[in-house]
């Protein structure tokens, strides 16, 4: 999907929106971990770490790292959250 990546790369507004949503997801995960540190979410701590990285080191966040989160991690997180909600 090089075309999709190129669109993502060239769209600052979209990238900022994705960053903001990762911040929100990371903050929610942080709060959940305070209640249930063993929740069935893969890499739950790394989700919080990603939030912190974006908030505190946003100037060094590469588009490639953000794209990797979107492609490799968010779909899995979505599936795990849906599974938890269906319990």
C-alpha angles and dihedrals in degrees: 000000000000091000091055090048090049090052090049092047094051096045109080092176091055092047092050090049090052091048091051092050091049088052090053093046091048093050091049090049090050090054093046092051089056088060100035116014090180098056113149096250117123113237092359092162091050089054089059090045090053090053092050092047092053093047097045103028105028093137090064098044107117122215088235092059092048091047090050090054091051095047103033108027113025095061091053091046090051092052093048093050091049090050091050092049091052094055 
